[in-house]
């Protein structure tokens, strides 16, 4: 397929080389497309050109290196080059939360204006970032204003919403084998072009959802809010289980067998975190407030999730009869908000550690990949960092499993008991059998059990 300027649809650009932009760019290049990833961060681009990947995502480094070597994946800081060489341009920049919880569209609109400053013909501008409903129209207006300033009122373009549904730790598989591809546009031409871009998935019969821009934008927020609600629901049920002698694992397994409910996102734990659920639920409530719709359920989800993290910290504190943890050493296993990522944003571990520090505890933490980020963005030298789970547990009064990394599922419990000073075992992911742990001389604390 070719457009009026004879630019092949095989060339695309991605503005932003953060998590979404880099994963998307690498995966598109794996589809055989020629991809130009652009970022204003010179250091990041130079690192990428040197084969250094700035984020941790299993398989991403190999995918990037493979497609760079094949000549399909390129990196640049030159927005003009990215715009001139592509008809389809994805905006995948950050939308960080503002103080009120709403999404900051500064970088999205700046990217849109930069694209418009260099357009010389028809372009499809695709919002890949998670953005509030109505952003597509704002992007279109920003582009049109810049074109008008350039005296190019007759230049045509289309804006498309193509939200991502990538899970950190399994993003490449999610991109290559998606549950659905959502494309929001009012243009038949843009629809055909997007089908061409996703041709590999289209011919393999992956579900495509074509809708208007506003609906596509809403789908992303609604999906994340529902999953966050599901997690929060089972966490609230877990609290009741603890008071009525029920086991939340058996409850979640049983209700998950109901096809109307499904088994996923029904694992009780210390609460959700990460870059998506907290940010998107807050943003959705702010969208509702702005248009006069009180998102009561989502607001409650946020409150209950915050409370769940605090309850986990209180479990630890209350296990020490004095409630004073001064002189007590706590081993924390897991800092990332989930396994297979180094992302510590909104991680339950952050809240729990902060509360334990306030109670006077000495914290020694271990995470296979996230310790550097926890040190850089949160704790510095306020806590100690161990090189493995056993070093963290040496001389500890209690051990807390917060992130369910696979290596934590096969701990030598007898060895851990021997090297610890105390015998408190907090299993905040319910990955161990209570009887087994207690048979080793520990006092076991789970979630909802």
ABEGO torsion letter per residue (X at the ends): XBBAAGBBAABBBBBEABAAAAAAAAAAAAAGBBBBBBBABAAAAAAAAAGBBABBBBGAAAAAAAAAAAGABBBBABAAAAAAABABBBBABBBBBBAAGBBBAAAAAAAAAAAAAABABBBBBBBABBBBBGAAAAAAAAAAAAAAAAGBAABBBBBBBBBBBBBBGAAAAAAABBABBBBBBABAAAAAAAAAAAAAAAAAGBBBBBBBAAAAAAAAAAAAAAAAAAAAAAAAAAAAAAAAGBBAAAAAAAAAABAAAEABGABBBAEBBEAAAAAAAAAAAAAAAAAGBBBAAAAAAAAAAAAAAAAAAAAAAAABAAGBABGBBBBBBEABABBGBABABGBAAAAAAAAAAAAGBBBBBBBAAAAAAAAAAAAEAABBBBABAAAAABGBABBBBABBBAAAAABBAAAAAAABABABBBBAAGABBAAAAAAAGBBBBBBGX
